[in-house]
Amino acid sequence: MSLTDKAIARIRELIQSGELPPGAKLPPEQQLATELGLSRNLMREAVRALVVARVLDVRRGDGTYVTSLEPALLLEGLGTAVELLHGDTLLELTEVRRLFEPVATSLAATRISDDDLVVVRHHLDAMRTARDDVELLNEHDAAFHRAVIAAAGNSTLATLLEGISSRTVRGRVWRGMVDDHAGDRTIAEHEAIYAALLRRDSALAEAAALMHVSTTEQWLRQHLDPDEPAGPPGPAGDEAS
C-alpha cells in the first residue's frame, strides 16, 4: 500500500467511525495532518483522491466537507466505468442484471404505490405505441425498468442497476434492429411484469422479470461471437452494445 493509500485509509477511518459524519467540515489541513501523523503533501493527495471519489467536497473559501455519502453520489461514476470496459463484457453485464433486477422487481411489488404504477403503465403504453420504432421503444423500455426499480425503494440497488444499464440497453436496441419479432416479445414480457406488480404479487413479479432478462441474455449468447466486439459497429466505429 502506498503512502497516499494509507493517508486515504486514515481519513476514511474517521468517516466510517462517525468522527467525521456526512456534512461535517474537516479540521484545517495542518491540524488534521498533525493529528493523523501525515505530511501536508500526503494529506493534500489523499483529499484530492477522496474529492474525485465524491467522498469529500472542497468549497473554495470555506473548507473541505464530507459529502452526503448517498449511494447515488458515491456510485454515480459506475456508469462511466462500465462505458470504458473493454472486451466482451456485455454478457457479463447482462448476467449481473439477471442476478439483481428480478429481486428488485419482487421488492417493488411489495412497495409500489398507485402513483408509481401510473408511471410504469405510462411507459408500457408508450412501448406499445412505439412498437415499430426501435430507439423509442427501448427508451421507454429503460424508463419502465427505472420506474419499477425506483418503486423498490432501495437507492443503492437502483444506482447499481442504472450504472450497468447503458450498455445493456444498447444491446437490446441491437436485438430490436436485427430481430423482427423482438418488439412484440419485449412488450408481452413487460405486460407480464406490470400485471404482477398490479397484483402486488412479489413471486410472480420476480419470475416475470427473470424470464424477461433471461430471454435477452439467451438471445445475446446465441448472437455474440466471444471473439468479436459485442454488437455491430456504430456510426463512428463504436460498439453498439
LUMZA-159628 format. One line per 3 residues: number of its first residue (from 0); for each residue x negated, y, z of N, C-alpha, C. Coordinates in Angstrom, 3 decimals, padded with zeros to 6 digits. Layout:
# LUMZA-159628
NUM) X Y Z X Y Z X Y Z  ...
# end
This chain:
# LUMZA-159628
0) -000.844 -001.192 000.000 000.000 000.000 000.000 -000.884 001.248 000.000  -000.618 002.181 -000.912 -001.410 003.397 -000.984 -001.098 004.313 000.193  -001.963 005.314 000.387 -001.742 006.263 001.479 -000.443 007.043 001.261
3) -000.148 007.360 000.004 001.098 008.067 -000.288 002.304 007.197 000.058  002.230 005.915 -000.280 003.327 004.998 000.053 003.524 004.919 001.562  002.413 004.923 002.293 002.517 004.878 003.753 003.171 006.159 004.291
6) 002.826 007.290 003.672 003.426 008.557 004.092 004.924 008.554 003.810  005.300 008.028 002.651 006.720 007.920 002.305 007.436 007.030 003.314  006.796 005.926 003.662 007.407 004.997 004.620 007.607 005.658 005.981
9) 006.680 006.496 006.398 006.807 007.169 007.695 008.022 008.095 007.711  008.210 008.837 006.634 009.363 009.738 006.575 010.661 008.939 006.497  010.630 007.862 005.729 011.827 007.010 005.635 012.195 006.431 006.988
12) 011.208 006.093 007.789 011.484 005.564 009.121 012.246 006.581 009.966  011.860 007.857 009.847 012.550 008.903 010.596 014.010 009.013 010.161  014.231 008.843 008.863 015.598 008.932 008.337 016.413 007.713 008.749
15) 015.812 006.527 008.628 016.524 005.297 008.970 016.827 005.200 010.457  015.958 005.761 011.276 016.166 005.700 012.731 017.210 006.700 013.208  017.558 007.650 012.348 018.531 008.660 012.737 017.909 009.925 013.286
18) 016.592 009.955 013.395 015.934 011.178 013.863 016.108 012.309 012.857  016.206 011.936 011.589 016.497 012.899 010.532 017.745 012.411 009.796  018.928 012.723 010.305 020.170 012.248 009.695 020.483 013.009 008.404
21) 021.466 012.544 007.629 021.868 013.263 006.419 022.166 014.730 006.709  021.608 015.615 005.900 021.827 017.038 006.073 020.844 017.725 006.994  019.981 016.941 007.664 019.036 017.529 008.616 017.895 018.240 007.887
24) 017.389 019.275 008.514 016.260 020.016 007.961 014.975 019.454 008.536  014.001 019.195 007.660 012.714 018.690 008.128 011.960 019.775 008.884  011.163 019.385 009.871 010.306 020.366 010.551 009.345 020.994 009.544
27) 008.735 022.113 009.866 007.747 022.720 008.970 006.685 021.701 008.570  006.179 021.875 007.370 005.244 020.910 006.794 004.086 020.573 007.714  003.395 021.589 008.261 002.241 021.340 009.121 002.643 020.598 010.385
30) 003.777 020.966 010.967 004.246 020.307 012.182 004.549 018.837 011.935  005.269 018.556 010.837 005.627 017.172 010.539 004.387 016.355 010.199  003.461 016.956 009.451 002.226 016.249 009.114 001.449 015.883 010.367
33) 001.392 016.802 011.322 000.677 016.545 012.577 001.371 015.456 013.385  002.700 015.539 013.461 003.456 014.550 014.234 003.300 013.140 013.673  003.190 013.040 012.355 003.079 011.723 011.715 001.636 011.308 011.481
36) 000.704 012.171 011.825 -000.703 011.843 011.642 -001.117 011.796 010.189  -000.547 012.694 009.390 -000.836 012.717 007.954 -001.485 014.036 007.564  -002.207 014.021 006.461 -002.738 015.270 005.931 -001.612 016.022 005.236
39) -001.794 017.323 005.043 -000.757 018.109 004.386 -000.593 017.682 002.923  -001.691 017.297 002.295 -001.600 016.853 000.903 -000.766 015.580 000.768  -001.010 014.628 001.684 -000.224 013.397 001.660 001.239 013.697 001.948
42) 001.488 014.610 002.881 002.852 014.984 003.212 003.563 015.555 001.983  002.866 016.421 001.257 003.470 017.032 000.070 003.786 015.977 -000.990  002.853 015.039 -001.197 003.079 013.989 -002.185 004.277 013.126 -001.793
45) 004.382 012.813 -000.509 005.493 011.985 -000.028 006.817 012.714 -000.204  006.821 013.999 000.112 008.046 014.794 -000.033 008.456 014.861 -001.498  007.485 015.089 -002.390 007.797 015.160 -003.823 008.430 013.851 -004.310
48) 007.872 012.733 -003.869 008.407 011.433 -004.288 009.825 011.226 -003.779  010.089 011.651 -002.551 011.419 011.480 -001.973 012.422 012.467 -002.554  011.936 013.588 -003.069 012.817 014.525 -003.769 013.269 013.904 -005.088
51) 012.322 013.286 -005.806 012.655 012.618 -007.069 013.663 011.502 -006.832  013.530 010.809 -005.690 014.427 009.707 -005.350 015.752 010.192 -004.778  015.940 011.518 -004.703 017.147 012.155 -004.203 017.392 011.890 -002.726
54) 016.323 011.581 -001.991 016.413 011.404 -000.542 016.251 012.750 000.148  015.375 013.593 -000.396 015.141 014.934 000.145 015.498 015.985 -000.901  015.817 017.171 -000.408 016.174 018.288 -001.279 015.418 019.529 -000.810
57) 014.563 020.058 -001.679 013.796 021.259 -001.339 014.607 022.485 -001.744  014.918 023.325 -000.784 015.661 024.557 -001.053 014.690 025.720 -000.906  014.370 026.324 -002.012 013.359 027.385 -002.017 013.754 028.515 -001.062
60) 012.784 028.906 -000.222 013.016 029.972 000.732 013.763 029.533 001.967  014.135 028.258 002.031 014.903 027.774 003.184 014.226 026.594 003.869  013.786 025.620 003.088 013.131 024.453 003.686 013.504 023.182 002.949
63) 013.143 022.057 003.548 013.420 020.748 002.966 014.455 020.026 003.811  015.461 019.492 003.158 016.570 018.839 003.856 016.739 017.400 003.401  017.269 016.586 004.304 017.701 015.244 003.930 019.021 015.410 003.167
66) 019.167 014.708 002.068 020.403 014.815 001.289 021.541 014.088 002.005  022.673 014.000 001.342 023.830 013.299 001.928 023.593 011.796 002.025  022.633 011.297 001.233 022.308 009.862 001.180 023.489 009.012 000.714
69) 024.425 009.648 -000.005 025.569 008.909 -000.540 025.109 008.005 -001.677  025.751 006.817 -001.817 025.353 005.886 -002.878 025.332 006.517 -004.266  026.354 007.330 -004.574 026.420 007.934 -005.902 025.211 008.815 -006.184
72) 024.651 009.410 -005.128 023.480 010.274 -005.285 022.209 009.446 -005.389  022.020 008.501 -004.468 020.783 007.723 -004.426 020.667 006.755 -005.603  021.804 006.297 -006.120 021.767 005.296 -007.185 022.044 005.878 -008.561
75) 022.141 007.213 -008.648 022.509 007.803 -009.930 021.458 007.583 -011.007  020.241 007.289 -010.616 019.196 007.041 -011.602 019.230 005.629 -012.162  020.115 004.783 -011.631 020.166 003.393 -012.086 020.520 003.303 -013.568
78) 021.502 004.118 -013.992 021.905 004.079 -015.390 020.763 004.441 -016.314  019.982 005.437 -015.927 018.829 005.836 -016.742 017.808 004.713 -016.807  017.585 004.056 -015.679 016.641 002.940 -015.656 017.111 001.810 -016.560
81) 018.409 001.530 -016.534 018.962 000.479 -017.385 018.757 000.820 -018.854  018.952 002.105 -019.192 018.778 002.527 -020.578 017.345 002.313 -021.061  016.396 002.355 -020.142 014.985 002.242 -020.509 014.476 000.808 -020.497
84) 015.319 -000.137 -020.119 014.889 -001.528 -020.077 014.528 -002.012 -021.479  013.477 -002.791 -021.565 013.028 -003.334 -022.846 013.384 -004.811 -022.921  013.384 -005.309 -024.134 013.608 -006.735 -024.318 015.084 -007.072 -024.347
87) 015.367 -008.367 -024.310 016.729 -008.864 -024.428 017.382 -008.879 -023.051  017.803 -007.701 -022.584 018.383 -007.605 -021.239 019.899 -007.512 -021.250  020.514 -007.425 -022.424 021.965 -007.264 -022.480 022.685 -008.429 -021.816
90) 022.228 -009.633 -022.059 022.863 -010.790 -021.438 022.675 -010.780 -019.925  021.513 -010.361 -019.474 021.283 -010.288 -018.030 022.227 -009.274 -017.384  022.401 -008.130 -018.041 023.310 -007.112 -017.514 024.745 -007.622 -017.515
93) 025.117 -008.378 -018.546 026.455 -008.942 -018.601 026.656 -009.965 -017.490  025.605 -010.723 -017.171 025.683 -011.665 -016.049 025.905 -010.929 -014.734  025.206 -009.827 -014.565 025.381 -009.034 -013.351 026.818 -008.518 -013.268
96) 027.323 -008.055 -014.400 028.710 -007.583 -014.434 029.660 -008.720 -014.060  029.400 -009.921 -014.565 030.260 -011.068 -014.253 030.235 -011.410 -012.768  029.100 -011.202 -012.129 028.979 -011.507 -010.705 029.730 -010.494 -009.835
99) 029.681 -009.215 -010.235 030.228 -008.162 -009.381 031.662 -007.742 -009.719  031.956 -007.621 -011.013 033.230 -006.988 -011.377 034.465 -007.789 -010.970  034.502 -009.125 -011.106 035.694 -009.844 -010.652 035.963 -009.652 -009.162
102) 034.907 -009.636 -008.370 035.082 -009.429 -006.926 035.622 -008.023 -006.650  035.085 -007.043 -007.376 035.565 -005.671 -007.206 037.020 -005.553 -007.632  037.395 -006.246 -008.698 038.781 -006.216 -009.163 039.702 -006.875 -008.150
105) 039.251 -007.948 -007.554 040.016 -008.605 -006.491 040.245 -007.663 -005.320  039.197 -006.953 -004.942 039.305 -005.994 -003.846 040.260 -004.862 -004.209  040.200 -004.422 -005.464 041.078 -003.347 -005.916 042.544 -003.753 -005.808
108) 042.832 -005.019 -006.062 044.221 -005.482 -005.998 044.813 -005.314 -004.600  043.972 -005.361 -003.590 044.465 -005.233 -002.214 044.519 -003.781 -001.754  043.923 -002.868 -002.525 043.813 -001.476 -002.084 044.401 -000.464 -003.062
111) 044.719 -000.884 -004.253 045.126 000.064 -005.290 046.438 000.754 -004.935  046.497 002.043 -005.174 047.689 002.829 -004.882 048.556 002.939 -006.138  049.762 003.425 -005.948 050.634 003.618 -007.106 050.030 004.632 -008.077
114) 049.414 005.680 -007.532 048.778 006.679 -008.395 047.621 006.061 -009.177  046.848 005.186 -008.521 045.752 004.504 -009.209 046.285 003.648 -010.353  047.406 002.979 -010.100 047.996 002.125 -011.132 048.440 002.939 -012.343
117) 048.914 004.153 -012.102 049.311 005.027 -013.206 048.108 005.320 -014.099  046.953 005.576 -013.476 045.739 005.865 -014.252 045.312 004.636 -015.048  045.323 003.475 -014.408 044.940 002.236 -015.090 045.881 001.968 -016.258
120) 047.179 002.148 -016.013 048.181 001.924 -017.071 047.981 002.906 -018.237  047.621 004.132 -017.918 047.374 005.128 -018.966 046.287 004.650 -019.923  045.196 004.128 -019.376 044.098 003.681 -020.235 044.463 002.398 -020.983
123) 045.289 001.567 -020.384 045.759 000.372 -021.086 046.636 000.769 -022.274  047.533 001.713 -022.064 048.380 002.189 -023.160 047.535 002.834 -024.264  046.513 003.582 -023.849 045.632 004.232 -024.826 044.858 003.186 -025.623
126) 044.495 002.082 -024.999 043.818 000.999 -025.715 044.741 000.401 -026.777  045.996 000.246 -026.435 046.947 -000.295 -027.423 047.058 000.638 -028.621  047.130 001.945 -028.352 047.248 002.933 -029.425 046.002 002.956 -030.296
129) 044.840 002.747 -029.668 043.556 002.816 -030.377 043.085 001.444 -030.844  044.004 000.526 -031.004 043.675 -000.867 -031.340 042.707 -000.978 -032.530  042.871 -000.111 -033.518 042.055 -000.199 -034.736 040.881 000.778 -034.744
132) 040.678 001.478 -033.653 039.564 002.428 -033.538 038.596 001.890 -032.483  037.548 001.226 -032.942 036.657 000.509 -032.019 036.058 001.427 -030.964  035.563 002.584 -031.381 034.918 003.503 -030.441 035.907 003.992 -029.382
135) 037.091 004.428 -029.829 038.086 004.952 -028.892 038.636 003.837 -028.009  038.826 002.678 -028.585 039.298 001.535 -027.807 038.341 001.236 -026.664  037.054 001.212 -026.960 036.069 000.894 -025.930 035.870 002.042 -024.945
138) 036.141 003.261 -025.388 036.086 004.393 -024.460 037.141 004.233 -023.371  038.358 003.845 -023.782 039.415 003.632 -022.792 039.225 002.311 -022.049  038.598 001.355 -022.698 038.233 000.097 -022.030 037.343 000.407 -020.828
141) 036.300 001.189 -021.049 035.379 001.545 -019.964 036.097 002.346 -018.881  036.977 003.273 -019.304 037.712 004.094 -018.335 038.684 003.240 -017.527  039.279 002.234 -018.163 040.168 001.288 -017.478 039.428 000.619 -016.323
144) 038.244 000.069 -016.640 037.471 -000.627 -015.606 036.974 000.345 -014.536  036.601 001.537 -014.956 036.137 002.536 -013.996 037.243 002.865 -012.986  038.471 002.987 -013.484 039.600 003.293 -012.607 039.902 002.129 -011.658
147) 039.780 000.910 -012.179 040.011 -000.271 -011.329 038.966 -000.348 -010.219  037.697 -000.188 -010.594 036.621 -000.280 -009.612 036.740 000.837 -008.578  037.116 002.029 -009.018 037.291 003.140 -008.076 038.371 002.813 -007.059
150) 039.414 002.106 -007.505 040.512 001.750 -006.611 040.077 000.765 -005.526  038.952 000.081 -005.751 038.447 -000.849 -004.734 037.943 -000.109 -003.501  037.627 001.174 -003.662 037.225 001.988 -002.517 035.839 001.702 -001.985
153) 034.970 001.151 -002.832 033.598 000.853 -002.421 032.656 001.629 -003.334  032.176 002.765 -002.853 031.383 003.647 -003.707 030.058 003.027 -004.134  029.464 002.201 -003.276 028.205 001.556 -003.641 028.410 000.597 -004.804
156) 029.441 -000.217 -004.707 029.760 -001.168 -005.769 030.118 -000.436 -007.056  030.892 000.647 -006.937 031.284 001.424 -008.108 030.060 002.012 -008.804  029.113 002.516 -008.019 027.918 003.122 -008.599 027.045 002.077 -009.281
159) 026.904 000.918 -008.679 026.117 -000.158 -009.290 026.712 -000.587 -010.624  028.025 -000.776 -010.657 028.670 -001.210 -011.895 028.614 -000.120 -012.962  028.756 001.121 -012.544 028.658 002.227 -013.503 027.253 002.298 -014.091
162) 026.259 001.983 -013.251 024.876 002.045 -013.695 024.543 001.060 -014.798  025.224 -000.086 -014.824 024.929 -001.085 -015.851 025.907 -001.012 -017.022  026.885 -000.125 -016.929 027.982 -000.158 -017.906 027.596 000.330 -019.290
165) 026.664 001.294 -019.391 026.413 001.921 -020.687 025.983 000.924 -021.751  025.037 000.059 -021.416 024.568 -000.899 -022.421 025.598 -001.989 -022.670  026.346 -002.408 -021.641 027.342 -003.449 -021.871 028.505 -002.906 -022.701
168) 028.836 -001.621 -022.529 029.893 -001.024 -023.346 029.467 -001.011 -024.804  028.229 -000.646 -025.082 027.765 -000.621 -026.466 027.758 -002.032 -027.064  027.488 -003.020 -026.223 027.576 -004.395 -026.688 028.997 -004.757 -027.073
171) 029.966 -004.239 -026.317 031.368 -004.501 -026.627 031.802 -003.769 -027.900  031.238 -002.574 -028.105 031.518 -001.854 -029.358 031.008 -002.668 -030.536  029.817 -003.189 -030.401 029.240 -004.023 -031.459 030.157 -005.218 -031.751
174) 030.653 -005.865 -030.701 031.546 -007.001 -030.880 032.800 -006.576 -031.652  033.345 -005.406 -031.287 034.537 -004.933 -031.967 034.319 -004.636 -033.436  033.086 -004.260 -033.790 032.768 -003.921 -035.176 032.628 -005.159 -036.055
177) 032.227 -006.278 -035.457 031.968 -007.466 -036.277 033.006 -008.568 -036.089  033.858 -008.426 -035.069 034.880 -009.442 -034.802 036.249 -008.803 -034.986  036.943 -009.171 -036.053 038.228 -008.551 -036.379 039.301 -008.784 -035.316
180) 039.163 -009.841 -034.536 040.194 -010.170 -033.551 039.820 -009.738 -032.131  038.661 -009.110 -031.990 038.196 -008.739 -030.651 039.145 -007.762 -029.968  039.672 -006.791 -030.727 040.546 -005.784 -030.137 041.789 -006.382 -029.528
183) 042.460 -007.282 -030.258 043.681 -007.906 -029.750 043.404 -008.727 -028.496  042.291 -009.476 -028.525 041.961 -010.298 -027.354 041.620 -009.422 -026.155  040.870 -008.352 -026.413 040.482 -007.452 -025.328 041.708 -006.834 -024.668
186) 042.654 -006.376 -025.475 043.869 -005.772 -024.921 044.656 -006.796 -024.111  044.778 -008.004 -024.625 045.507 -009.046 -023.903 044.854 -009.343 -022.553  043.525 -009.370 -022.527 042.815 -009.634 -021.270 043.007 -008.488 -020.271
189) 043.052 -007.260 -020.775 043.282 -006.115 -019.890 044.722 -006.098 -019.384  045.641 -006.543 -020.206 047.031 -006.640 -019.768 047.163 -007.631 -018.609  046.397 -008.729 -018.681 046.432 -009.718 -017.604 045.870 -009.134 -016.310
192) 044.807 -008.347 -016.426 044.228 -007.712 -015.237 045.226 -006.729 -014.638  045.853 -005.930 -015.495 046.815 -004.942 -014.997 048.004 -005.632 -014.320  048.508 -006.702 -014.918 049.639 -007.421 -014.327 049.300 -007.948 -012.937
195) 048.085 -008.444 -012.770 047.658 -008.947 -011.458 047.540 -007.820 -010.445  047.026 -006.672 -010.892 046.927 -005.518 -010.000 048.315 -005.028 -009.596  049.232 -005.022 -010.559 050.598 -004.574 -010.292 051.260 -005.453 -009.226
198) 050.926 -006.738 -009.222 051.466 -007.677 -008.230 050.668 -007.660 -006.926  049.573 -006.907 -006.917 048.666 -006.880 -005.761 048.185 -008.296 -005.417  047.957 -009.084 -006.452 047.511 -010.473 -006.295 045.997 -010.511 -006.490
201) 045.253 -010.556 -005.394 043.796 -010.464 -005.470 043.170 -011.659 -006.178  043.684 -012.873 -005.907 043.112 -014.068 -006.536 043.338 -014.038 -008.041  044.540 -013.646 -008.456 044.841 -013.585 -009.873 044.045 -012.478 -010.558
204) 043.875 -011.353 -009.869 043.094 -010.244 -010.427 041.648 -010.665 -010.635  041.095 -011.371 -009.662 039.707 -011.838 -009.791 039.578 -012.815 -010.956  040.542 -013.736 -011.077 040.491 -014.723 -012.155 040.620 -014.049 -013.522
207) 041.511 -013.050 -013.624 041.712 -012.361 -014.899 040.457 -011.587 -015.299  039.834 -010.933 -014.318 038.611 -010.175 -014.604 037.469 -011.110 -014.975  037.374 -012.236 -014.285 036.323 -013.203 -014.586 036.495 -013.756 -015.996
210) 037.730 -014.053 -016.376 037.988 -014.555 -017.725 037.594 -013.509 -018.774  037.926 -012.251 -018.488 037.628 -011.175 -019.431 036.119 -011.000 -019.630  035.375 -010.885 -018.536 033.935 -010.667 -018.650 033.251 -011.907 -019.231
213) 033.727 -013.094 -018.845 033.126 -014.334 -019.340 033.325 -014.491 -020.844  034.478 -014.037 -021.338 034.737 -014.105 -022.777 033.726 -013.265 -023.541  033.476 -012.052 -023.033 032.484 -011.180 -023.664 031.094 -011.801 -023.595
216) 030.764 -012.355 -022.441 029.439 -012.964 -022.273 029.253 -014.144 -023.224  030.296 -014.968 -023.339 030.197 -016.136 -024.222 029.993 -015.694 -025.670  030.717 -014.650 -026.085 030.568 -014.161 -027.457 029.148 -013.662 -027.698
219) 028.607 -012.922 -026.728 027.252 -012.394 -026.870 026.231 -013.522 -026.950  026.404 -014.542 -026.151 025.458 -015.667 -026.180 025.478 -016.360 -027.553  026.621 -016.379 -028.183 026.740 -017.038 -029.486 026.168 -016.186 -030.616
222) 026.103 -014.864 -030.398 025.727 -013.979 -031.486 024.371 -013.286 -031.314  023.785 -013.413 -030.144 022.486 -012.784 -029.936 021.377 -013.798 -030.112  020.416 -013.463 -030.936 019.211 -014.263 -031.069 018.250 -013.773 -029.988
225) 017.846 -014.621 -029.031 016.985 -014.174 -027.945 015.647 -013.602 -028.404  015.275 -013.877 -029.661 014.007 -013.356 -030.174 014.179 -012.027 -030.908  015.433 -011.563 -030.997 015.709 -010.323 -031.701 016.271 -009.296 -030.734
228) 016.201 -007.982 -031.091 016.806 -006.954 -030.250 018.290 -007.220 -030.065  018.830 -006.775 -028.908 020.235 -007.029 -028.591 021.128 -006.082 -029.371  021.647 -006.550 -030.527 022.588 -005.737 -031.272 021.982 -005.158 -032.530
231) 022.833 -004.676 -033.420 022.351 -004.118 -034.688 021.730 -002.759 -034.486  020.829 -002.326 -035.363 020.206 -001.013 -035.211 021.193 000.106 -035.408  021.059 001.163 -034.613 021.920 002.331 -034.749 021.396 003.251 -035.815
234) 022.009 004.442 -035.938 021.628 005.395 -036.989 020.157 005.771 -036.951  019.588 005.831 -035.726 018.196 006.250 -035.608 017.274 005.070 -035.351  017.814 003.841 -035.583 016.993 002.660 -035.383 017.053 002.143 -033.962
237) 017.956 002.728 -033.120 018.088 002.281 -031.753 018.944 001.028 -031.711  018.842 000.286 -030.616 019.675 -000.879 -030.450 021.091 -000.449 -030.118  022.080 -001.035 -030.772 023.475 -000.766 -030.429 023.924 -001.874 -029.506
240) 023.421 -001.850 -028.305 023.703 -002.932 -027.371 024.328 -002.409 -026.116
# end
